[in-house]
């Protein structure tokens, strides 16, 4: 199976698992379930759950990891719904379609995000073939990555408060290691934890996740400058319009490209102990850096 086929198969597994966990659009109250599904099934790349499943396979694999993986996609999608709200980034386009609040209204968009956040932890609490201790570790990993101390919300706060400030490397690092990097790092770690990874394996995969997460954000910032909205599936040039602190703003495009390449190399190097078993993680790192959307 080549990488494109692998990615399509993993995405299918994620989508089918999400469909089982999220109430149908006909389940009352219908509006909230329609809103949740609208954003969740809008054609996202599923990078986080795929990373989770690939890391689990490298660490020894375990039944039901697709459920753990889906909790990450629920958190990610909730963050996008809220990030697009008028009070935050005020965006009209996400994943190539109108943002959630444009379709369902601001109040329902807030509730849809809240519902996905809540459901993510219900999923972890109901994992089968996973002992209670491991469930606690997984919940702690996800909540920390999404939280206010070095997690996603912390990064969003730094991002909001950084608008209009002089862009510095220190502030940029604080924003993106938390806002984007923390959840990508957790994706890899949760897959490894689900599989019962040894400490040395977890450390190596953590390094991979950190470098891959930073590469992802560097490339995201570059694409916001270079690609049109139609290609990105979201409003292009928004970072510059809002005076966001980004890698091109701090380092320029040429150096940003070199930094992304360096992070790719470091991610590959971190996988050395796994040999050929880590082929899919190598391919995912390349996808993240080489992507055009």
Sine and cosine of phi, psi and omega as CSV:
sin_phi,cos_phi,sin_psi,cos_psi,sin_omega,cos_omega
0.00,0.00,0.85,-0.53,0.03,-1.00
-0.97,0.24,0.08,-1.00,-0.13,-0.99
-0.92,0.40,-0.61,0.79,0.02,-1.00
-0.88,0.47,-0.66,0.75,0.03,-1.00
-0.92,0.38,-0.66,0.75,0.05,-1.00
-0.86,0.51,-0.73,0.68,-0.03,-1.00
-0.89,0.45,-0.66,0.75,0.03,-1.00
-0.89,0.46,-0.65,0.76,0.00,-1.00
-0.93,0.38,-0.68,0.73,0.02,-1.00
-0.91,0.41,-0.62,0.78,0.03,-1.00
-0.90,0.44,-0.64,0.77,0.04,-1.00
-0.88,0.48,-0.70,0.72,0.01,-1.00
-0.88,0.48,-0.70,0.71,0.01,-1.00
-0.88,0.48,-0.74,0.68,-0.05,-1.00
-0.89,0.45,-0.65,0.76,0.01,-1.00
-0.92,0.39,-0.60,0.80,0.00,-1.00
-0.94,0.33,-0.68,0.74,0.07,-1.00
-0.86,0.50,-0.65,0.76,-0.01,-1.00
-0.88,0.47,-0.56,0.83,0.02,-1.00
-0.95,0.30,-0.54,0.84,-0.07,-1.00
-0.99,0.12,-0.57,0.82,-0.09,-1.00
-1.00,0.03,0.78,-0.63,0.01,-1.00
-0.81,0.58,0.53,-0.85,-0.02,-1.00
-0.91,0.41,0.34,-0.94,-0.01,-1.00
-0.91,0.42,-0.30,0.95,0.00,-1.00
-1.00,-0.02,-0.12,0.99,-0.01,-1.00
-0.98,0.20,0.76,-0.65,0.00,-1.00
-0.95,0.30,0.55,-0.83,-0.13,0.99
-0.96,0.28,0.85,-0.53,-0.17,-0.99
-0.87,0.49,-0.63,0.78,-0.11,-0.99
-0.87,0.49,-0.68,0.73,-0.04,-1.00
-0.92,0.38,-0.61,0.79,-0.01,-1.00
-0.95,0.30,-0.57,0.82,0.11,-0.99
-0.90,0.44,-0.66,0.75,-0.02,-1.00
-0.92,0.39,-0.67,0.74,0.05,-1.00
-0.87,0.50,-0.74,0.68,-0.05,-1.00
-0.94,0.34,-0.54,0.84,-0.01,-1.00
-0.83,0.56,-0.73,0.69,-0.03,-1.00
-0.99,0.11,-0.58,0.82,-0.06,-1.00
-0.93,0.38,-0.56,0.83,-0.03,-1.00
-0.94,-0.34,0.61,0.80,-0.01,-1.00
-1.00,-0.04,0.20,0.98,0.09,-1.00
1.00,-0.03,0.54,0.84,0.05,-1.00
-0.91,0.42,0.30,-0.95,-0.07,-1.00
-0.96,0.26,-0.30,0.95,0.03,-1.00
0.88,0.47,0.50,0.87,-0.03,-1.00
-0.86,0.51,-0.70,0.72,-0.09,-1.00
-0.91,0.41,-0.78,0.63,0.05,-1.00
-0.90,0.43,-0.57,0.82,0.03,-1.00
-0.91,0.41,-0.65,0.76,0.09,-1.00
-0.86,0.50,-0.68,0.73,0.00,-1.00
-0.86,0.51,-0.74,0.67,-0.04,-1.00
-0.93,0.36,-0.61,0.79,0.02,-1.00
-0.92,0.39,-0.63,0.77,0.03,-1.00
-0.91,0.40,-0.62,0.79,0.04,-1.00
-0.88,0.47,-0.67,0.74,0.00,-1.00
-0.89,0.46,-0.63,0.77,0.00,-1.00
-0.92,0.39,-0.60,0.80,-0.07,-1.00
-0.99,0.11,0.00,1.00,0.04,-1.00
0.79,-0.61,-0.18,0.98,0.04,-1.00
0.93,0.38,0.43,-0.90,0.03,-1.00
-0.34,-0.94,0.57,-0.82,-0.01,-1.00
-0.90,0.43,0.62,-0.78,0.11,-0.99
0.99,0.15,0.17,0.99,-0.04,-1.00
-0.89,0.45,-0.39,0.92,0.02,-1.00
-0.89,0.46,-0.46,0.89,0.05,-1.00
-0.94,0.33,-0.72,0.69,0.10,-1.00
-0.85,0.53,-0.68,0.73,-0.01,-1.00
-0.87,0.50,-0.63,0.78,-0.04,-1.00
-0.94,0.35,-0.46,0.89,0.06,-1.00
-0.88,0.47,-0.55,0.84,0.04,-1.00
-0.92,0.38,-0.66,0.75,0.00,-1.00
-0.92,0.39,-0.56,0.83,0.06,-1.00
-0.90,0.43,-0.70,0.72,0.04,-1.00
-0.90,0.44,-0.70,0.72,0.00,-1.00
-0.87,0.49,-0.72,0.69,-0.04,-1.00
-0.92,0.39,-0.64,0.77,0.07,-1.00
-0.85,0.53,-0.66,0.75,-0.03,-1.00
-0.91,0.41,-0.58,0.82,0.02,-1.00
-0.93,0.37,-0.68,0.73,0.02,-1.00
-0.85,0.53,-0.74,0.67,-0.02,-1.00
-0.94,0.33,-0.61,0.79,-0.02,-1.00
-0.88,0.47,-0.52,0.86,-0.04,-1.00
-0.99,0.16,-0.19,0.98,-0.07,-1.00
-0.88,0.47,0.46,-0.89,-0.01,-1.00
-0.82,0.57,-0.55,0.84,-0.02,-1.00
-0.95,0.31,-0.29,0.96,0.00,-1.00
-0.94,-0.35,-0.98,-0.21,-0.06,-1.00
-1.00,0.02,-0.23,0.97,0.08,-1.00
0.79,0.61,0.88,0.47,-0.05,-1.00
-0.93,-0.36,0.50,-0.87,-0.05,-1.00
-0.97,-0.23,-0.21,0.98,-0.15,-0.99
-0.73,-0.68,0.73,-0.68,0.05,-1.00
-0.49,-0.87,0.77,-0.64,0.00,-1.00
0.81,0.58,0.57,0.82,0.10,-0.99
0.98,0.17,0.16,0.99,0.03,-1.00
-0.62,-0.78,0.17,-0.99,-0.01,-1.00
-0.85,0.53,0.64,-0.77,-0.01,-1.00
-0.91,0.42,0.31,-0.95,-0.14,-0.99
-0.84,0.55,-0.70,0.71,-0.06,-1.00
-0.94,0.34,-0.39,0.92,0.06,-1.00
-0.95,0.32,-0.45,0.89,-0.03,-1.00
-1.00,-0.08,-0.68,0.73,-0.14,-0.99
-0.94,-0.35,-0.09,1.00,-0.04,-1.00
1.00,-0.02,0.39,-0.92,-0.09,-1.00
-0.88,0.47,-0.69,0.72,-0.04,-1.00
-0.89,0.46,-0.70,0.71,-0.03,-1.00
-0.94,0.34,-0.54,0.84,0.05,-1.00
-0.90,0.43,-0.67,0.74,0.06,-1.00
-0.86,0.51,-0.72,0.69,-0.02,-1.00
-0.92,0.39,-0.58,0.81,0.04,-1.00
-0.89,0.45,-0.67,0.74,0.07,-1.00
-0.89,0.45,-0.71,0.70,0.03,-1.00
-0.85,0.52,-0.66,0.75,-0.06,-1.00
-0.92,0.39,-0.65,0.76,0.03,-1.00
-0.92,0.38,-0.64,0.77,0.07,-1.00
-0.86,0.52,-0.73,0.68,-0.01,-1.00
-0.90,0.44,-0.69,0.72,-0.04,-1.00
-0.90,0.44,-0.55,0.84,0.00,-1.00
-0.84,0.55,-0.66,0.75,-0.03,-1.00
-0.99,0.17,-0.45,0.89,0.15,-0.99
-0.89,0.45,-0.67,0.74,0.03,-1.00
-0.84,0.55,-0.75,0.66,-0.02,-1.00
-0.89,0.45,-0.59,0.80,-0.02,-1.00
-0.94,0.35,-0.38,0.93,-0.08,-1.00
-0.96,-0.29,0.23,0.97,0.02,-1.00
-0.87,0.50,0.71,-0.70,0.05,-1.00
-1.00,-0.06,0.42,-0.91,0.01,-1.00
0.87,0.49,0.41,0.91,0.04,-1.00
-0.77,-0.63,0.81,-0.58,-0.05,-1.00
-0.96,0.28,0.25,-0.97,-0.10,-1.00
-0.87,0.49,-0.62,0.78,-0.01,-1.00
-0.89,0.47,-0.65,0.76,0.01,-1.00
-0.94,0.34,-0.60,0.80,0.06,-1.00
-0.86,0.50,-0.67,0.75,0.03,-1.00
-0.89,0.46,-0.69,0.72,0.01,-1.00
-0.88,0.48,-0.67,0.74,0.00,-1.00
-0.92,0.40,-0.68,0.73,0.02,-1.00
-0.90,0.43,-0.63,0.77,0.03,-1.00
-0.91,0.42,-0.66,0.75,-0.01,-1.00
-0.89,0.46,-0.71,0.71,-0.04,-1.00
-0.94,0.34,-0.69,0.72,-0.02,-1.00
-0.91,0.41,-0.62,0.78,0.03,-1.00
-0.91,0.42,-0.69,0.73,-0.02,-1.00
-0.92,0.40,-0.47,0.88,-0.02,-1.00
-1.00,-0.09,-0.04,1.00,-0.21,-0.98
-1.00,-0.07,-0.41,-0.91,-0.19,-0.98
-0.97,-0.25,-0.10,1.00,0.04,-1.00
-0.93,-0.37,1.00,-0.02,-0.02,-1.00
0.97,0.26,0.18,0.98,-0.02,-1.00
-0.96,-0.29,-0.17,-0.99,-0.13,-0.99
-0.85,0.53,-0.70,0.72,-0.02,-1.00
-0.92,0.40,-0.62,0.79,0.08,-1.00
-0.85,0.53,-0.70,0.72,0.02,-1.00
-0.89,0.45,-0.61,0.79,0.02,-1.00
-0.92,0.40,-0.61,0.80,0.05,-1.00
-0.91,0.42,-0.74,0.68,0.05,-1.00
-0.85,0.52,-0.62,0.78,-0.01,-1.00
-0.91,0.42,-0.73,0.68,0.01,-1.00
-0.89,0.45,-0.73,0.69,-0.05,-1.00
-0.96,0.29,-0.29,0.96,0.00,-1.00
-1.00,0.09,-0.20,0.98,-0.02,-1.00
-0.86,0.50,0.79,-0.61,0.02,-1.00
1.00,0.06,-0.18,0.98,0.05,-1.00
-0.98,0.18,0.32,-0.95,0.10,-1.00
-0.90,0.43,0.82,-0.57,-0.04,-1.00
-0.93,0.36,0.81,-0.58,0.03,-1.00
-0.80,-0.60,0.41,-0.91,0.00,-1.00
-0.89,0.45,-0.60,0.80,-0.03,-1.00
-0.91,0.42,-0.72,0.69,0.00,-1.00
-0.92,0.39,-0.64,0.77,0.04,-1.00
-0.85,0.53,-0.70,0.71,-0.01,-1.00
-0.89,0.45,-0.68,0.74,0.00,-1.00
-0.90,0.44,-0.62,0.79,-0.01,-1.00
-0.91,0.41,-0.81,0.59,-0.25,-0.97
-1.00,0.06,-0.43,0.90,0.12,-0.99
-0.91,0.41,-0.45,0.89,0.02,-1.00
-1.00,-0.06,-0.79,0.62,-0.16,-0.99
-0.90,0.43,-0.71,0.71,-0.03,-1.00
-0.94,-0.34,-0.70,0.71,-0.13,-0.99
-0.90,0.44,-0.61,0.79,-0.10,-0.99
-0.89,0.46,-0.68,0.74,-0.05,-1.00
-0.96,0.27,-0.55,0.83,0.06,-1.00
-0.93,0.36,-0.66,0.75,0.08,-1.00
-0.88,0.48,-0.69,0.72,0.02,-1.00
-0.90,0.44,-0.53,0.85,0.01,-1.00
-0.86,0.52,-0.72,0.70,0.00,-1.00
-0.94,0.35,-0.72,0.70,-0.03,-1.00
-0.89,0.45,-0.64,0.77,-0.02,-1.00
-0.92,0.39,-0.60,0.80,0.09,-1.00
-0.89,0.46,-0.67,0.74,0.01,-1.00
-0.92,0.39,-0.67,0.74,0.01,-1.00
-0.90,0.44,-0.68,0.73,0.02,-1.00
-0.85,0.53,-0.60,0.80,-0.04,-1.00
-0.99,0.11,-0.06,1.00,-0.02,-1.00
0.96,0.28,0.64,0.77,-0.05,-1.00
-0.86,0.51,0.56,-0.83,0.14,-0.99
-0.94,0.33,0.32,-0.95,-0.08,-1.00
-0.86,0.52,-0.67,0.74,0.00,-1.00
-0.90,0.43,-0.62,0.78,0.05,-1.00
-0.90,0.43,-0.70,0.72,-0.02,-1.00
-0.89,0.46,-0.64,0.76,0.02,-1.00
-0.90,0.44,-0.70,0.72,0.00,-1.00
-0.90,0.43,-0.68,0.73,0.01,-1.00
-0.93,0.36,-0.54,0.84,0.07,-1.00
-0.89,0.46,-0.70,0.71,0.04,-1.00
-0.87,0.49,-0.69,0.72,0.06,-1.00
-0.85,0.53,-0.72,0.69,-0.02,-1.00
-0.90,0.45,-0.62,0.79,0.01,-1.00
-0.91,0.41,-0.71,0.70,-0.01,-1.00
-0.94,0.34,-0.61,0.79,0.03,-1.00
-0.92,0.39,-0.65,0.76,0.02,-1.00
-0.89,0.46,-0.67,0.74,0.01,-1.00
-0.93,0.37,-0.65,0.76,0.05,-1.00
-0.86,0.51,-0.66,0.75,0.00,-1.00
-0.85,0.53,-0.72,0.69,-0.06,-1.00
-0.94,0.33,-0.62,0.79,0.04,-1.00
-0.85,0.52,-0.74,0.67,-0.01,-1.00
-0.91,0.42,-0.63,0.78,0.04,-1.00
-0.85,0.53,-0.70,0.71,0.00,-1.00
-0.91,0.41,-0.63,0.78,0.04,-1.00
-0.90,0.43,-0.72,0.70,-0.03,-1.00
-0.89,0.46,-0.57,0.82,0.02,-1.00
-0.88,0.48,-0.47,0.88,0.02,-1.00
-1.00,0.10,-0.64,0.77,-0.24,-0.97
-0.98,-0.17,-0.39,0.92,-0.10,-0.99
-0.96,-0.29,0.51,-0.86,0.05,-1.00
-0.97,0.23,0.28,-0.96,-0.01,-1.00
-0.84,0.54,-0.61,0.79,-0.04,-1.00
-0.88,0.48,-0.58,0.82,0.01,-1.00
-0.97,0.23,-0.65,0.76,-0.08,-1.00
-0.97,0.24,-0.50,0.87,-0.12,-0.99
0.98,0.17,0.12,0.99,0.07,-1.00
-0.53,-0.85,0.16,-0.99,-0.09,-1.00
-0.93,0.37,0.89,-0.45,0.01,-1.00
-0.97,0.23,0.45,-0.89,0.06,-1.00
0.96,0.27,0.13,0.99,-0.05,-1.00
-0.92,0.38,-0.56,0.83,-0.01,-1.00
-0.87,0.50,-0.72,0.69,-0.01,-1.00
-0.92,0.38,-0.65,0.76,0.00,-1.00
-0.86,0.50,-0.59,0.81,-0.05,-1.00
-0.99,-0.13,0.17,0.98,0.00,-1.00
0.82,0.58,0.69,0.72,0.03,-1.00
-0.96,0.29,0.48,-0.88,0.07,-1.00
-1.00,0.01,0.94,-0.34,-0.09,-1.00
-0.80,-0.60,0.17,-0.99,0.02,-1.00
-0.89,0.45,-0.72,0.70,0.07,-1.00
-0.89,0.46,-0.55,0.83,0.01,-1.00
-0.92,0.40,-0.57,0.82,-0.04,-1.00
-1.00,0.03,-0.68,0.73,-0.16,-0.99
-0.93,-0.37,-0.24,0.97,-0.13,-0.99
1.00,0.07,0.32,-0.95,-0.08,-1.00
-0.92,0.38,-0.71,0.70,-0.07,-1.00
-0.86,0.51,-0.74,0.67,0.00,-1.00
-0.93,0.37,-0.55,0.83,0.04,-1.00
-0.88,0.48,-0.67,0.75,0.07,-1.00
-0.86,0.51,-0.71,0.71,-0.01,-1.00
-0.90,0.43,-0.61,0.79,0.02,-1.00
-0.91,0.40,-0.65,0.76,0.04,-1.00
-0.88,0.47,-0.66,0.75,0.02,-1.00
-0.90,0.43,-0.63,0.77,0.03,-1.00
-0.90,0.43,-0.66,0.75,0.03,-1.00
-0.91,0.42,-0.59,0.80,0.07,-1.00
-0.87,0.50,-0.73,0.68,-0.01,-1.00
-0.88,0.48,-0.66,0.75,0.01,-1.00
-0.92,0.40,-0.60,0.80,0.05,-1.00
-0.90,0.45,-0.71,0.70,0.04,-1.00
-0.87,0.49,-0.69,0.72,-0.04,-1.00
-0.89,0.46,-0.60,0.80,-0.02,-1.00
-0.89,0.45,-0.40,0.92,-0.04,-1.00
-1.00,0.05,0.02,1.00,-0.05,-1.00
-0.75,0.66,-0.70,0.71,-0.05,-1.00
-0.89,0.46,-0.30,0.95,-0.10,-1.00
-1.00,-0.07,-0.22,0.97,0.01,-1.00
0.86,0.51,-0.63,-0.78,-0.08,-1.00
-0.91,0.42,-0.36,0.93,0.00,-1.00
-0.86,0.50,-0.42,0.91,-0.08,-1.00
-1.00,-0.06,0.27,0.96,-0.08,-1.00
-0.81,0.58,-0.68,0.73,-0.05,-1.00
-0.93,0.38,-0.61,0.79,0.04,-1.00
-0.92,0.40,-0.60,0.80,0.10,-0.99
-0.86,0.51,-0.71,0.71,-0.04,-1.00
-0.91,0.41,-0.60,0.80,0.02,-1.00
-0.92,0.40,-0.64,0.76,0.05,-1.00
-0.87,0.49,-0.66,0.75,0.04,-1.00
-0.91,0.40,-0.65,0.76,0.04,-1.00
-0.86,0.51,-0.71,0.71,-0.05,-1.00
-0.87,0.48,-0.66,0.75,-0.06,-1.00
-0.99,0.16,-0.57,0.82,-0.11,-0.99
-1.00,0.02,-0.14,0.99,-0.11,-0.99
-0.91,0.42,0.36,-0.93,-0.03,-1.00
-0.89,-0.46,0.17,0.99,0.02,-1.00
-0.43,-0.90,0.00,0.00,0.00,0.00
